[in-house]
Amino acid sequence: MSKRYHESWTPILKPLFEQPSMRALSQFVQKERKIAQVFPPEDLVFNAFRLTPLPEVKVVILGQDPYHNIGQAHGLSFSVPSGVAIPPSLKNIYTELVDDIPGFVYPRGGDLTKWAEQGVLLLNATLTVRAHEAASHQKRGWEQFTDAIIQSVSAQCAGVVFILWGSYAIKKSALIDQTKHLVLTSVHPSPLSVYRGFHGSKPFSRTNAYLMQQGKKPINWQV
């Protein structure tokens, strides 16, 4: 298990894994994998915690569910592996980046690993999903787990930018100490809501401005 995430997360993750609710969740997911396809693959469920060590977290971008089509989910919110078609929400994120960050070139692929390696924790509220069945693993225990992660980052880190898109994510702001972190909110970048306030919200330049105020290196958003 420890190879699936960076050792810096162990003091947080190990106690969570030992809770009865997480044991029940683990049993549920294992059963699901026996009877259906479940995404992401088992070795990538905690990919966000492998690529972004706790002491290096600068930004948290919260998604809701992993992508549920074949080959898309790899444990990072909004991201897909190289060679996979860019999903609609990520296309809108890229469009905003073109407008928000001078010199940003619209990428050919949707792999956001470079963000994760710079301290952007790409966290979904639910970490698994049954193939082609959106929200199929919600309300099984993942939300309590990821809420605890958000609270731990809030408590143990300083000067983190939490980017919360859409009403579901915005509700998580109650878990964050806003006296020591920056919370940026807007509508979700999905095609259903993107033109109601996502475009022009400038979350990426605002994030970098805050990080520089904190004496931290800004994120290179180019992928």
GROMACS elastic network, one bead per residue, 0.5 to 0.9 nm:
[ bonds ]
;  ai    aj funct       b0    kb
    1     4     6  0.55432   500
    1     5     6  0.75621   500
    1    43     6  0.88106   500
    2     5     6  0.56950   500
    2     6     6  0.72009   500
    2     7     6  0.67621   500
    2    10     6  0.75899   500
    3     6     6  0.70563   500
    3     7     6  0.80401   500
    3    50     6  0.78656   500
    4    43     6  0.63289   500
    4    44     6  0.71420   500
    4    45     6  0.80285   500
    4    46     6  0.60474   500
    4    47     6  0.66727   500
    4    49     6  0.77966   500
    4    50     6  0.60006   500
    5     8     6  0.83603   500
    5     9     6  0.70653   500
    5    10     6  0.81156   500
    5    46     6  0.60210   500
    5    47     6  0.65513   500
    5    48     6  0.77043   500
    5    51     6  0.75112   500
    5    52     6  0.87014   500
    5    53     6  0.83386   500
    6     9     6  0.59225   500
    6    10     6  0.75193   500
    6    49     6  0.59852   500
    6    51     6  0.71640   500
    6    52     6  0.74619   500
    6    53     6  0.57546   500
    6    54     6  0.81153   500
    7    10     6  0.52836   500
    7    11     6  0.83841   500
    7    49     6  0.89899   500
    7    50     6  0.82540   500
    7    53     6  0.77396   500
    7    54     6  0.89231   500
    8    11     6  0.71961   500
    8    12     6  0.84968   500
    8    49     6  0.88981   500
    8    53     6  0.58966   500
    8    54     6  0.57684   500
    8    55     6  0.73539   500
    9    12     6  0.55076   500
    9    13     6  0.59121   500
    9    14     6  0.81986   500
    9    49     6  0.70037   500
    9    50     6  0.86733   500
    9    53     6  0.68887   500
    9    54     6  0.59683   500
   10    13     6  0.50653   500
   10    14     6  0.54188   500
   10    15     6  0.83480   500
   11    14     6  0.59265   500
   11    15     6  0.70380   500
   12    15     6  0.62073   500
   12    16     6  0.67256   500
   12   148     6  0.86171   500
   12   149     6  0.76051   500
   12   152     6  0.73997   500
   13    16     6  0.50876   500
   13    17     6  0.60803   500
   13    18     6  0.87224   500
   13   145     6  0.88911   500
   13   149     6  0.82624   500
   14    17     6  0.51646   500
   14    18     6  0.64596   500
   15    18     6  0.51720   500
   15    19     6  0.67117   500
   16    19     6  0.54278   500
   16    20     6  0.89103   500
   16    21     6  0.87637   500
   16    22     6  0.68660   500
   16   145     6  0.69731   500
   16   148     6  0.82673   500
   17    20     6  0.81690   500
   17    21     6  0.84997   500
   17    22     6  0.55193   500
   17    23     6  0.67831   500
   17    26     6  0.88765   500
   17   145     6  0.87497   500
   18    21     6  0.84446   500
   18    22     6  0.68060   500
   18    23     6  0.68244   500
   19    22     6  0.54071   500
   19    23     6  0.64467   500
   19    24     6  0.88240   500
   20    23     6  0.50502   500
   20    24     6  0.61984   500
   20    25     6  0.85607   500
   21    24     6  0.51493   500
   21    25     6  0.61675   500
   21    26     6  0.86466   500
   21   140     6  0.86066   500
   21   141     6  0.63330   500
   21   144     6  0.86913   500
   21   145     6  0.89302   500
   22    26     6  0.60100   500
   22    27     6  0.85322   500
   22   141     6  0.65999   500
   22   142     6  0.79166   500
   22   144     6  0.89772   500
   22   145     6  0.76309   500
   23    26     6  0.50508   500
   23    27     6  0.62900   500
   23    28     6  0.86499   500
   24    27     6  0.51509   500
   24    28     6  0.62318   500
   24    29     6  0.87531   500
   24   140     6  0.84682   500
   24   141     6  0.81277   500
   25    28     6  0.50086   500
   25    29     6  0.62047   500
   25    30     6  0.85648   500
   25   140     6  0.61561   500
   25   141     6  0.58499   500
   25   142     6  0.74345   500
   26    29     6  0.51979   500
   26    30     6  0.60941   500
   26    31     6  0.85289   500
   27    30     6  0.51381   500
   27    31     6  0.61228   500
   27    32     6  0.85600   500
   28    31     6  0.51717   500
   28    32     6  0.61797   500
   28    33     6  0.87463   500
   28   140     6  0.80505   500
   29    33     6  0.62034   500
   29    34     6  0.87837   500
   29    38     6  0.80636   500
   29   128     6  0.78020   500
   29   129     6  0.88681   500
   29   137     6  0.83018   500
   30    33     6  0.51452   500
   30    34     6  0.65732   500
   31    34     6  0.52400   500
   31    35     6  0.66893   500
   31    36     6  0.86592   500
   32    35     6  0.53508   500
   32    36     6  0.57182   500
   32    37     6  0.75324   500
   32    38     6  0.69098   500
   32   130     6  0.75151   500
   33    36     6  0.53715   500
   33    37     6  0.58572   500
   33    38     6  0.56405   500
   33    39     6  0.89838   500
   33   130     6  0.83635   500
   34    37     6  0.79435   500
   36   130     6  0.68200   500
   36   131     6  0.73329   500
   37    70     6  0.89190   500
   37   129     6  0.86379   500
   37   130     6  0.59202   500
   37   131     6  0.53352   500
   37   132     6  0.89317   500
   38    41     6  0.69626   500
   38    42     6  0.84027   500
   38    68     6  0.81725   500
   38   128     6  0.67162   500
   38   129     6  0.56051   500
   38   131     6  0.55348   500
   39    42     6  0.77312   500
   39    44     6  0.88418   500
   39    45     6  0.80760   500
   39    66     6  0.71858   500
   39    67     6  0.76059   500
   39    68     6  0.65003   500
   39    69     6  0.81360   500
   39    70     6  0.78886   500
   39    71     6  0.83824   500
   39    72     6  0.82889   500
   39    73     6  0.60706   500
   39    74     6  0.78051   500
   39    75     6  0.86774   500
   39   127     6  0.84924   500
   39   128     6  0.56102   500
   39   129     6  0.54242   500
   39   130     6  0.62901   500
   39   131     6  0.64707   500
   40    43     6  0.80275   500
   40    44     6  0.60208   500
   40    45     6  0.58477   500
   40    66     6  0.72588   500
   40    67     6  0.82124   500
   40    68     6  0.83733   500
   40    71     6  0.82518   500
   40    72     6  0.79135   500
   40    74     6  0.52856   500
   40    75     6  0.61774   500
   40   127     6  0.79074   500
   40   128     6  0.62214   500
   40   129     6  0.74986   500
   41    44     6  0.54773   500
   41    45     6  0.65838   500
   41    73     6  0.80450   500
   41    74     6  0.72270   500
   41    75     6  0.85024   500
   41   128     6  0.88093   500
   42    45     6  0.55881   500
   42    46     6  0.85258   500
   43    46     6  0.73879   500
   43    47     6  0.77113   500
   44    48     6  0.83368   500
   44    50     6  0.88913   500
   44    73     6  0.86019   500
   44    74     6  0.56822   500
   44    75     6  0.53342   500
   44    76     6  0.87933   500
   45    48     6  0.80558   500
   45    74     6  0.72197   500
   45    75     6  0.51273   500
   45    76     6  0.86770   500
   45   127     6  0.61696   500
   45   128     6  0.69547   500
   46    49     6  0.54693   500
   46    50     6  0.65427   500
   46    75     6  0.61256   500
   46    76     6  0.85584   500
   46   127     6  0.78203   500
   47    51     6  0.62385   500
   47    52     6  0.85195   500
   47    74     6  0.71047   500
   47    76     6  0.66330   500
   48    51     6  0.54399   500
   48    52     6  0.60313   500
   48    53     6  0.87556   500
   48    74     6  0.89920   500
   48    75     6  0.60013   500
   48    76     6  0.55730   500
   48    77     6  0.83686   500
   48   113     6  0.89262   500
   48   116     6  0.69917   500
   48   120     6  0.88042   500
   48   121     6  0.60772   500
   48   122     6  0.58979   500
   48   123     6  0.64837   500
   49    52     6  0.53908   500
   49    53     6  0.63566   500
   49    54     6  0.77133   500
   49   121     6  0.75467   500
   49   122     6  0.88496   500
   49   123     6  0.86946   500
   50    53     6  0.67431   500
   51   113     6  0.76395   500
   51   116     6  0.58053   500
   51   117     6  0.56375   500
   51   118     6  0.88696   500
   51   119     6  0.83592   500
   51   121     6  0.83196   500
   52    55     6  0.84793   500
   52    56     6  0.65826   500
   52    57     6  0.65028   500
   52   116     6  0.55404   500
   52   117     6  0.57850   500
   52   118     6  0.74426   500
   52   119     6  0.55070   500
   52   120     6  0.68594   500
   52   121     6  0.60414   500
   52   122     6  0.86673   500
   53    56     6  0.54259   500
   53    57     6  0.66454   500
   53   117     6  0.86705   500
   53   119     6  0.75025   500
   53   121     6  0.87620   500
   54    57     6  0.54801   500
   54   119     6  0.85035   500
   54   121     6  0.88881   500
   54   153     6  0.75366   500
   54   156     6  0.86784   500
   54   157     6  0.80086   500
   55    58     6  0.86323   500
   55   119     6  0.87166   500
   55   156     6  0.85014   500
   55   157     6  0.70438   500
   56   117     6  0.89431   500
   56   118     6  0.76996   500
   56   119     6  0.52012   500
   56   120     6  0.84863   500
   56   157     6  0.87823   500
   57    60     6  0.74325   500
   57   116     6  0.88543   500
   57   118     6  0.81405   500
   57   120     6  0.61152   500
   57   121     6  0.63576   500
   57   153     6  0.79511   500
   57   157     6  0.74967   500
   57   160     6  0.70459   500
   58   118     6  0.80486   500
   58   119     6  0.50992   500
   58   120     6  0.59765   500
   58   121     6  0.77621   500
   58   157     6  0.84635   500
   58   158     6  0.84396   500
   58   159     6  0.72217   500
   58   161     6  0.63692   500
   58   162     6  0.87046   500
   58   211     6  0.76172   500
   58   216     6  0.82874   500
   58   219     6  0.87366   500
   59   119     6  0.63398   500
   59   121     6  0.60473   500
   59   122     6  0.84254   500
   59   159     6  0.88847   500
   59   160     6  0.54001   500
   59   162     6  0.57807   500
   59   163     6  0.73682   500
   59   207     6  0.79158   500
   59   219     6  0.89567   500
   60   119     6  0.84175   500
   60   120     6  0.56568   500
   60   122     6  0.61121   500
   60   123     6  0.69297   500
   60   150     6  0.85390   500
   60   160     6  0.74093   500
   60   161     6  0.62633   500
   60   163     6  0.60216   500
   60   164     6  0.83701   500
   61    77     6  0.73092   500
   61    78     6  0.87954   500
   61   120     6  0.70583   500
   61   121     6  0.62617   500
   61   122     6  0.51545   500
   61   123     6  0.61943   500
   61   124     6  0.82711   500
   61   161     6  0.84773   500
   61   162     6  0.62106   500
   61   164     6  0.64806   500
   61   165     6  0.82996   500
   62    77     6  0.67732   500
   62    78     6  0.88149   500
   62   121     6  0.82132   500
   62   122     6  0.63555   500
   62   123     6  0.50623   500
   62   124     6  0.55558   500
   62   125     6  0.69496   500
   62   162     6  0.77645   500
   62   163     6  0.65667   500
   62   164     6  0.58484   500
   62   165     6  0.73757   500
   62   169     6  0.64068   500
   63    66     6  0.79480   500
   63    76     6  0.87674   500
   63    77     6  0.52650   500
   63    78     6  0.67639   500
   63   122     6  0.75665   500
   63   123     6  0.60906   500
   63   125     6  0.61750   500
   63   126     6  0.83402   500
   63   164     6  0.80245   500
   63   165     6  0.77807   500
   63   168     6  0.89230   500
   63   169     6  0.70676   500
   64    77     6  0.78337   500
   64   123     6  0.82922   500
   64   126     6  0.60421   500
   64   127     6  0.85552   500
   64   135     6  0.85833   500
   64   168     6  0.75750   500
   64   169     6  0.73220   500
   65    68     6  0.81998   500
   65    77     6  0.78734   500
   65   124     6  0.58038   500
   65   125     6  0.64541   500
   65   126     6  0.51845   500
   65   127     6  0.66824   500
   65   128     6  0.72908   500
   65   129     6  0.71313   500
   65   134     6  0.73808   500
   65   135     6  0.64247   500
   65   137     6  0.84783   500
   65   138     6  0.80113   500
   66    72     6  0.83025   500
   66    73     6  0.56946   500
   66    74     6  0.81052   500
   66    75     6  0.72574   500
   66    76     6  0.79230   500
   66    77     6  0.67598   500
   66    78     6  0.79415   500
   66   124     6  0.67175   500
   66   125     6  0.88052   500
   66   126     6  0.70365   500
   66   127     6  0.62941   500
   66   128     6  0.62130   500
   66   129     6  0.63385   500
   66   134     6  0.83808   500
   66   135     6  0.87048   500
   67    70     6  0.84537   500
   67    71     6  0.88216   500
   67    72     6  0.58266   500
   67    73     6  0.51094   500
   67    74     6  0.86695   500
   67    77     6  0.85545   500
   67    78     6  0.80132   500
   67    79     6  0.87871   500
   67    80     6  0.83295   500
   67    87     6  0.89517   500
   67   128     6  0.89428   500
   67   129     6  0.77135   500
   67   131     6  0.86492   500
   67   132     6  0.86213   500
   67   134     6  0.78115   500
   68    71     6  0.86420   500
   68    72     6  0.71029   500
   68    73     6  0.69755   500
   68   128     6  0.88212   500
   68   129     6  0.62488   500
   68   130     6  0.66394   500
   68   131     6  0.50089   500
   68   132     6  0.50042   500
   68   133     6  0.64485   500
   68   134     6  0.61866   500
   68   135     6  0.88621   500
   69    72     6  0.59312   500
   69    73     6  0.77023   500
   69   131     6  0.59459   500
   69   132     6  0.55223   500
   69   133     6  0.86465   500
   70    73     6  0.77823   500
   70   131     6  0.71157   500
   70   132     6  0.81639   500
   71    74     6  0.79872   500
   71    80     6  0.78501   500
   71    81     6  0.75304   500
   71    84     6  0.70761   500
   72    79     6  0.78861   500
   72    81     6  0.64931   500
   72    84     6  0.66075   500
   72    85     6  0.83724   500
   72    87     6  0.88316   500
   73    76     6  0.73101   500
   73    77     6  0.83302   500
   73    78     6  0.86689   500
   73    79     6  0.73085   500
   73    80     6  0.58920   500
   73    81     6  0.75851   500
   73   128     6  0.89182   500
   74    77     6  0.84901   500
   74    79     6  0.74111   500
   74    80     6  0.64507   500
   74    81     6  0.67745   500
   75    79     6  0.80718   500
   75    80     6  0.88051   500
   75   122     6  0.81261   500
   75   123     6  0.79530   500
   75   124     6  0.80364   500
   75   127     6  0.71550   500
   75   128     6  0.85779   500
   76    79     6  0.54820   500
   76    80     6  0.77322   500
   76   111     6  0.88860   500
   76   112     6  0.76086   500
   76   113     6  0.78696   500
   76   116     6  0.81602   500
   76   121     6  0.80514   500
   76   123     6  0.61616   500
   76   124     6  0.71619   500
   77    80     6  0.85299   500
   77   112     6  0.87440   500
   77   121     6  0.85906   500
   77   123     6  0.53395   500
   77   124     6  0.52902   500
   78    87     6  0.80959   500
   78    89     6  0.74152   500
   78    90     6  0.61592   500
   78   110     6  0.82746   500
   78   111     6  0.88467   500
   78   112     6  0.79816   500
   78   122     6  0.76268   500
   78   123     6  0.89544   500
   78   124     6  0.85322   500
   79    86     6  0.83975   500
   79    87     6  0.85353   500
   79    90     6  0.74887   500
   79   110     6  0.56520   500
   79   111     6  0.52679   500
   79   112     6  0.53263   500
   79   113     6  0.78420   500
   79   122     6  0.82572   500
   80    83     6  0.84331   500
   80    84     6  0.63353   500
   80    85     6  0.79245   500
   80    86     6  0.71248   500
   80    87     6  0.80270   500
   80   109     6  0.80780   500
   80   110     6  0.51449   500
   80   111     6  0.50466   500
   80   112     6  0.73839   500
   81    84     6  0.58468   500
   81    85     6  0.88572   500
   81   109     6  0.78588   500
   81   110     6  0.64202   500
   81   112     6  0.81955   500
   81   113     6  0.87261   500
   82    85     6  0.83774   500
   82   108     6  0.88910   500
   82   109     6  0.56597   500
   82   110     6  0.62664   500
   82   111     6  0.54489   500
   83    86     6  0.87826   500
   83   108     6  0.89090   500
   83   109     6  0.65658   500
   83   110     6  0.80785   500
   83   111     6  0.87200   500
   84    87     6  0.86993   500
   84   109     6  0.72166   500
   84   110     6  0.72073   500
   84   111     6  0.86550   500
   85   109     6  0.72510   500
   85   110     6  0.73381   500
   86    89     6  0.84034   500
   86    90     6  0.64070   500
   86    91     6  0.63753   500
   86   108     6  0.82515   500
   86   109     6  0.63351   500
   86   110     6  0.52461   500
   86   111     6  0.87982   500
   87    90     6  0.54612   500
   87    91     6  0.62991   500
   87    92     6  0.89413   500
   87   110     6  0.78471   500
   88    91     6  0.50362   500
   88    92     6  0.64498   500
   88    93     6  0.87687   500
   88   189     6  0.83653   500
   88   190     6  0.65398   500
   88   191     6  0.66707   500
   89    92     6  0.51743   500
   89    93     6  0.63182   500
   89    94     6  0.87638   500
   89   188     6  0.81035   500
   89   189     6  0.51428   500
   89   191     6  0.65937   500
   89   194     6  0.83811   500
   90    94     6  0.61466   500
   90    95     6  0.85232   500
   90   110     6  0.72440   500
   90   189     6  0.75304   500
   90   190     6  0.81470   500
   91    94     6  0.51230   500
   91    95     6  0.62298   500
   91    96     6  0.87400   500
   91   106     6  0.88472   500
   91   110     6  0.85342   500
   91   189     6  0.86732   500
   92    96     6  0.62578   500
   92    97     6  0.85868   500
   92   189     6  0.58703   500
   92   190     6  0.72247   500
   92   191     6  0.76674   500
   92   194     6  0.72924   500
   92   198     6  0.86764   500
   92   199     6  0.80184   500
   93    96     6  0.51782   500
   93    97     6  0.62466   500
   93    98     6  0.88045   500
   93   189     6  0.63992   500
   93   190     6  0.89618   500
   93   198     6  0.87193   500
   93   199     6  0.84863   500
   94    98     6  0.62470   500
   94    99     6  0.87555   500
   94   104     6  0.88327   500
   94   105     6  0.86606   500
   94   106     6  0.61292   500
   94   107     6  0.74840   500
   95    98     6  0.51918   500
   95    99     6  0.65903   500
   95   100     6  0.86505   500
   95   106     6  0.72229   500
   95   199     6  0.80598   500
   96    99     6  0.51587   500
   96   100     6  0.58758   500
   96   101     6  0.83530   500
   96   198     6  0.79716   500
   96   199     6  0.57343   500
   96   200     6  0.69118   500
   96   201     6  0.81747   500
   96   202     6  0.71644   500
   96   203     6  0.87178   500
   96   204     6  0.86681   500
   97   101     6  0.54938   500
   97   102     6  0.85048   500
   97   104     6  0.65853   500
   97   105     6  0.84815   500
   97   106     6  0.80217   500
   97   202     6  0.78272   500
   97   203     6  0.87034   500
   97   204     6  0.69996   500
   97   205     6  0.86609   500
   97   221     6  0.79211   500
   97   222     6  0.88123   500
   98   101     6  0.58828   500
   98   102     6  0.71441   500
   98   103     6  0.74421   500
   98   104     6  0.52340   500
   98   105     6  0.64596   500
   98   106     6  0.65025   500
   99   102     6  0.73617   500
   99   104     6  0.81788   500
   99   199     6  0.85629   500
   99   200     6  0.77172   500
   99   202     6  0.81482   500
  100   104     6  0.82598   500
  100   200     6  0.75768   500
  100   201     6  0.85504   500
  100   202     6  0.54817   500
  100   203     6  0.79763   500
  100   204     6  0.67919   500
  100   205     6  0.62328   500
  101   104     6  0.55984   500
  101   202     6  0.84549   500
  101   204     6  0.71823   500
  101   205     6  0.62654   500
  101   221     6  0.81578   500
  102   105     6  0.89363   500
  104   107     6  0.86795   500
  104   221     6  0.76741   500
  104   222     6  0.61403   500
  105   222     6  0.70560   500
  105   223     6  0.86635   500
  106   222     6  0.83093   500
  106   223     6  0.86706   500
  107   110     6  0.73436   500
  107   222     6  0.76108   500
  107   223     6  0.62762   500
  108   223     6  0.86994   500
  109   112     6  0.87620   500
  109   223     6  0.79400   500
  110   223     6  0.80656   500
  111   114     6  0.77698   500
  111   223     6  0.73690   500
  112   115     6  0.54088   500
  112   116     6  0.67286   500
  112   117     6  0.89867   500
  112   122     6  0.85823   500
  112   221     6  0.89964   500
  112   223     6  0.65683   500
  113   116     6  0.50056   500
  113   117     6  0.62174   500
  113   118     6  0.87683   500
  113   223     6  0.82476   500
  114   117     6  0.51457   500
  114   118     6  0.64953   500
  114   120     6  0.87937   500
  114   220     6  0.84863   500
  114   221     6  0.81648   500
  114   222     6  0.82551   500
  114   223     6  0.63703   500
  115   118     6  0.52353   500
  115   119     6  0.67211   500
  115   120     6  0.53983   500
  115   121     6  0.81216   500
  115   122     6  0.83128   500
  115   219     6  0.73709   500
  115   220     6  0.75192   500
  115   221     6  0.66678   500
  115   222     6  0.84406   500
  115   223     6  0.77038   500
  116   119     6  0.53874   500
  116   121     6  0.57738   500
  116   122     6  0.66055   500
  117   120     6  0.70650   500
  117   121     6  0.87801   500
  118   121     6  0.89563   500
  118   218     6  0.89624   500
  118   219     6  0.66158   500
  118   220     6  0.79698   500
  119   219     6  0.81132   500
  120   219     6  0.82299   500
  123   126     6  0.85951   500
  123   127     6  0.82299   500
  123   146     6  0.79728   500
  124   127     6  0.59133   500
  124   146     6  0.77106   500
  125   138     6  0.86430   500
  125   142     6  0.66940   500
  125   143     6  0.54815   500
  125   144     6  0.86845   500
  125   145     6  0.83013   500
  125   146     6  0.55955   500
  125   147     6  0.75515   500
  125   169     6  0.84090   500
  126   129     6  0.77697   500
  126   135     6  0.82968   500
  126   137     6  0.70034   500
  126   138     6  0.61942   500
  126   139     6  0.85254   500
  126   140     6  0.88684   500
  126   141     6  0.83710   500
  126   142     6  0.50981   500
  126   143     6  0.59581   500
  126   145     6  0.87251   500
  126   146     6  0.74405   500
  127   137     6  0.82307   500
  127   142     6  0.65744   500
  127   143     6  0.87801   500
  127   146     6  0.85682   500
  128   136     6  0.85511   500
  128   137     6  0.62788   500
  128   138     6  0.85691   500
  128   142     6  0.83514   500
  129   132     6  0.83526   500
  129   133     6  0.70897   500
  129   134     6  0.68387   500
  129   135     6  0.66632   500
  129   136     6  0.57080   500
  129   137     6  0.52140   500
  129   138     6  0.80735   500
  130   133     6  0.55220   500
  130   134     6  0.73522   500
  130   135     6  0.82308   500
  130   136     6  0.59415   500
  130   137     6  0.69932   500
  131   134     6  0.78661   500
  131   136     6  0.87648   500
  133   136     6  0.55760   500
  133   137     6  0.88687   500
  134   137     6  0.81621   500
  134   138     6  0.89480   500
  135   138     6  0.52707   500
  135   139     6  0.87906   500
  136   139     6  0.87221   500
  137   140     6  0.60044   500
  137   141     6  0.85641   500
  137   142     6  0.79874   500
  138   141     6  0.74975   500
  138   142     6  0.70269   500
  138   143     6  0.74191   500
  139   142     6  0.69847   500
  139   143     6  0.67730   500
  139   144     6  0.88046   500
  140   143     6  0.77102   500
  140   144     6  0.89518   500
  141   144     6  0.55679   500
  141   145     6  0.65812   500
  141   146     6  0.89752   500
  142   145     6  0.50193   500
  142   146     6  0.61717   500
  142   147     6  0.84301   500
  143   146     6  0.52275   500
  143   147     6  0.58844   500
  143   148     6  0.84677   500
  144   147     6  0.50852   500
  144   148     6  0.62325   500
  144   149     6  0.87574   500
  145   148     6  0.52446   500
  145   149     6  0.65029   500
  145   150     6  0.89821   500
  146   150     6  0.62632   500
  146   151     6  0.85859   500
  147   150     6  0.51329   500
  147   151     6  0.62441   500
  147   152     6  0.85794   500
  147   172     6  0.75840   500
  147   175     6  0.72736   500
  148   151     6  0.50671   500
  148   152     6  0.60435   500
  148   153     6  0.86231   500
  148   175     6  0.85933   500
  149   152     6  0.50400   500
  149   153     6  0.61870   500
  149   154     6  0.85159   500
  150   153     6  0.52423   500
  150   154     6  0.61501   500
  150   155     6  0.86311   500
  150   172     6  0.81866   500
  150   175     6  0.67161   500
  150   176     6  0.71108   500
  151   154     6  0.50085   500
  151   155     6  0.61096   500
  151   156     6  0.85644   500
  151   175     6  0.55450   500
  151   176     6  0.62236   500
  151   177     6  0.83961   500
  152   155     6  0.50292   500
  152   156     6  0.58637   500
  152   157     6  0.80245   500
  153   156     6  0.52892   500
  153   157     6  0.54314   500
  153   158     6  0.83717   500
  153   160     6  0.83013   500
  153   176     6  0.84999   500
  154   157     6  0.58348   500
  154   158     6  0.72878   500
  154   159     6  0.89362   500
  154   160     6  0.77159   500
  154   175     6  0.77537   500
  154   176     6  0.54831   500
  154   177     6  0.60378   500
  154   178     6  0.86374   500
  154   180     6  0.81046   500
  154   181     6  0.74504   500
  155   158     6  0.78939   500
  155   176     6  0.81552   500
  155   177     6  0.74969   500
  157   160     6  0.69057   500
  157   180     6  0.88695   500
  157   181     6  0.88149   500
  158   180     6  0.61237   500
  158   181     6  0.65443   500
  158   214     6  0.89928   500
  159   180     6  0.58100   500
  159   182     6  0.69248   500
  159   210     6  0.81773   500
  159   211     6  0.73228   500
  159   214     6  0.64936   500
  160   180     6  0.78556   500
  160   181     6  0.50796   500
  160   182     6  0.63032   500
  160   183     6  0.84060   500
  160   210     6  0.88505   500
  160   211     6  0.78333   500
  161   181     6  0.60470   500
  161   183     6  0.58243   500
  161   184     6  0.72308   500
  161   207     6  0.63335   500
  161   210     6  0.78067   500
  161   211     6  0.78853   500
  162   173     6  0.83224   500
  162   176     6  0.84466   500
  162   181     6  0.75150   500
  162   182     6  0.62093   500
  162   184     6  0.61415   500
  162   185     6  0.83840   500
  162   207     6  0.88749   500
  163   169     6  0.85443   500
  163   170     6  0.86793   500
  163   182     6  0.85003   500
  163   183     6  0.60959   500
  163   185     6  0.60945   500
  163   186     6  0.85117   500
  163   203     6  0.74410   500
  163   207     6  0.86026   500
  164   167     6  0.83569   500
  164   168     6  0.84477   500
  164   169     6  0.50269   500
  164   170     6  0.52428   500
  164   171     6  0.85870   500
  164   172     6  0.78936   500
  164   173     6  0.78497   500
  164   183     6  0.72926   500
  164   184     6  0.60911   500
  164   186     6  0.68454   500
  164   187     6  0.84827   500
  164   188     6  0.83061   500
  165   168     6  0.78134   500
  165   169     6  0.57368   500
  165   170     6  0.64459   500
  165   184     6  0.82088   500
  165   185     6  0.56159   500
  165   186     6  0.51189   500
  165   187     6  0.52645   500
  165   189     6  0.71539   500
  165   198     6  0.83168   500
  166   169     6  0.56043   500
  166   170     6  0.60876   500
  166   171     6  0.88340   500
  166   185     6  0.75449   500
  166   186     6  0.61694   500
  166   189     6  0.79823   500
  166   193     6  0.86202   500
  167   170     6  0.50158   500
  167   171     6  0.63170   500
  167   185     6  0.90000   500
  167   186     6  0.84325   500
  167   187     6  0.71176   500
  167   188     6  0.78508   500
  168   171     6  0.56207   500
  168   172     6  0.74014   500
  169   172     6  0.54490   500
  169   173     6  0.75996   500
  169   185     6  0.84686   500
  169   188     6  0.88763   500
  170   173     6  0.55833   500
  170   174     6  0.83749   500
  170   184     6  0.88554   500
  170   185     6  0.64070   500
  170   186     6  0.80845   500
  170   187     6  0.89652   500
  171   174     6  0.63377   500
  171   175     6  0.84419   500
  172   175     6  0.55541   500
  172   176     6  0.73766   500
  173   176     6  0.53006   500
  173   177     6  0.82806   500
  173   178     6  0.81874   500
  173   183     6  0.72044   500
  174   177     6  0.79277   500
  174   178     6  0.88950   500
  176   179     6  0.87931   500
  176   180     6  0.88058   500
  176   181     6  0.75829   500
  176   183     6  0.81783   500
  177   180     6  0.59727   500
  177   181     6  0.63941   500
  177   182     6  0.88735   500
  178   182     6  0.62023   500
  178   183     6  0.68745   500
  179   182     6  0.80625   500
  182   207     6  0.83282   500
  182   210     6  0.77401   500
  184   203     6  0.67899   500
  184   206     6  0.85114   500
  184   207     6  0.82968   500
  185   188     6  0.89802   500
  185   201     6  0.86518   500
  185   203     6  0.82978   500
  186   189     6  0.86096   500
  186   196     6  0.89890   500
  186   197     6  0.64496   500
  186   198     6  0.58322   500
  186   201     6  0.70359   500
  186   203     6  0.87649   500
  187   190     6  0.85840   500
  187   193     6  0.63833   500
  187   194     6  0.67463   500
  187   195     6  0.86943   500
  187   196     6  0.68455   500
  187   197     6  0.59171   500
  187   198     6  0.54693   500
  188   191     6  0.85056   500
  188   192     6  0.83304   500
  188   193     6  0.60406   500
  188   194     6  0.61792   500
  188   196     6  0.89394   500
  188   197     6  0.85396   500
  188   198     6  0.65834   500
  189   192     6  0.80291   500
  189   193     6  0.64393   500
  189   195     6  0.83153   500
  189   197     6  0.89341   500
  189   198     6  0.59651   500
  189   199     6  0.80521   500
  190   193     6  0.57093   500
  190   194     6  0.55592   500
  191   194     6  0.53996   500
  191   195     6  0.78620   500
  192   195     6  0.80407   500
  192   196     6  0.88000   500
  193   196     6  0.54658   500
  193   197     6  0.76981   500
  193   198     6  0.76016   500
  194   197     6  0.63847   500
  194   198     6  0.50457   500
  194   199     6  0.64305   500
  195   198     6  0.61081   500
  195   199     6  0.61626   500
  196   199     6  0.78474   500
  197   200     6  0.69262   500
  197   201     6  0.66035   500
  198   201     6  0.54474   500
  198   202     6  0.82652   500
  199   202     6  0.75109   500
  200   203     6  0.85574   500
  201   204     6  0.87984   500
  201   206     6  0.89506   500
  202   205     6  0.58309   500
  202   206     6  0.62279   500
  202   207     6  0.85777   500
  203   206     6  0.51619   500
  203   207     6  0.59282   500
  203   208     6  0.87003   500
  204   207     6  0.50298   500
  204   208     6  0.63407   500
  204   209     6  0.86568   500
  204   219     6  0.84230   500
  204   221     6  0.78151   500
  205   208     6  0.51371   500
  205   209     6  0.61156   500
  205   210     6  0.86352   500
  206   209     6  0.51081   500
  206   210     6  0.62569   500
  206   211     6  0.86462   500
  207   210     6  0.52728   500
  207   211     6  0.62143   500
  207   212     6  0.87264   500
  207   218     6  0.78881   500
  207   219     6  0.82345   500
  208   212     6  0.61484   500
  208   213     6  0.85442   500
  208   216     6  0.87549   500
  208   217     6  0.80214   500
  208   219     6  0.63056   500
  208   220     6  0.89373   500
  209   212     6  0.52950   500
  209   213     6  0.63086   500
  209   214     6  0.88048   500
  209   218     6  0.75666   500
  210   214     6  0.63471   500
  210   215     6  0.87936   500
  210   216     6  0.86308   500
  210   218     6  0.85787   500
  211   214     6  0.50096   500
  211   215     6  0.64092   500
  211   216     6  0.50718   500
  211   217     6  0.65971   500
  211   218     6  0.58388   500
  211   219     6  0.84414   500
  212   216     6  0.51216   500
  212   217     6  0.62228   500
  212   218     6  0.61914   500
  213   216     6  0.73685   500
  214   217     6  0.88420   500
  219   222     6  0.88173   500
  220   223     6  0.82229   500
